[in-house]
Amino acid sequence: MEGKKVRAEFFQYENGAKPVRDWLMNELTENERKEVGGDIAAVEFEWPVGPPLVKKVGESWELRTVLERGWSRVFFIIEEGRMILIHGAVKKSAKVSRDDAVVASHRLRLLRSRKDDKDANK
């Protein structure tokens, strides 16, 4: 088996909080974490991946894992060999909610503004 094509990382606020990690640990059961983690690993090793596991949503990607209680959604971007996990949620509907899209978009803007700041200081 080849090595990872991208490496998963958690989005992190400046204060050190990692909301997707917190969501995985606090809102998913152990079995759900294993299922979602397995799908994250599939993306790491097999990128690029398409539907039904991954689909493009705006400027980010959405990883969908079917759980007994609904769909787990992990929004992420691929940047410089990294799969940056920016938002996670479990939903009953197969449709992306506006709230989840807004949260993912906000975190993506934060991430990009930090990158722009770093590039400007080089």
Secondary structure, 3 states (H helix, E strand, C coil): CCCCCCEEEECCCCCCCCHHHHHHHHHCCHHHHHHHHHHHHHHHHHCCCCCCCEEEECCEEEEEEEECCEEEEEEEEEECCEEEEEEEEEECCCCCCHHHHHHHHHHHHHHHHHHHHHHHCC
